Amino acid sequence: MRAVLFDFDDTLIDTTKVVGIALNRVAYMLYKYLLERKIHVDLSILEKDVREISVEMNFNRIYDRNIWWIEVLRRNNINITPDKDFLEKVTKTFWYTLCNAKPYGDTIPILNYLKDKGYLIGLVTDTDHYLGMKKYRIRKSGLEKYFDAIIIAGEDVPEIKPSPKPFEKILEILNVKRDDAIMVGDKPFTDIEGAKRAGLKTVLIVRKKWDYNIKPDYTIYRLMELKNIL
């Protein structure tokens, strides 16, 4: 094994820890928007709907957050489509809140371990559908220096995971054959499925339970468990 590839959100950084705060801010912005138009929906209902839609959209690989916020309104039988400026403001608030996500406690130790052992380290992550945001969040995380190559699927290549194309592209950049690389991610329907399509060995790190039938080659619960696999 020459290269270890990682996903970013909820694999290396604890996005889930701050996503609730981000979604609550979104719900409040929608709440105020509706109040200004004399439409009252309980804030608690909007908070619940935003969370449910977040899970559904992620599972269905719909990553344009502007679509998410419109769907929240539709779910409450509100046939208003906010203007693009407002939607962009909400989406920007969401992403800049997520910029506060920190690496897991064992993220830097495992990256240092891999570097010391001579492994190439790659990052394969999907676009945030907000141009430049994913690159900014990677830099802000303090992890950028550990990667020998970074592919933002949907930007560096047109396709997003689970297409094999992002994985094939990073192997090309690293000059590594697929048999010499392994992918680590938290989502079976993007990270594991996409890597398998590209012919890679896969490691699922369990951050939450997913009802999905794609099976990884290995399952771990902490990043440091990679030492026992490589």
Secondary structure, DSSP 8 states (H G I E B T S, - for coil): --EEEE--BTTTB-THHHHHHHHHHHHHHHHHHHHTTT----HHHHHHHHHHHHHHHHHTT---HHHHHHHHHHHTT------HHHHHHHHHHHHHHHTT--B-TTHHHHHHHHHHTT-EEEEEEE--SSTTHHHHHHHHHT-GGG-SEEEEETTTBS--TTSSHHHHHHHHHHT--GGGEEEEES-IIIIIHHHHHTT-EEEEE-SS--------SEEESSGGGGGGT-
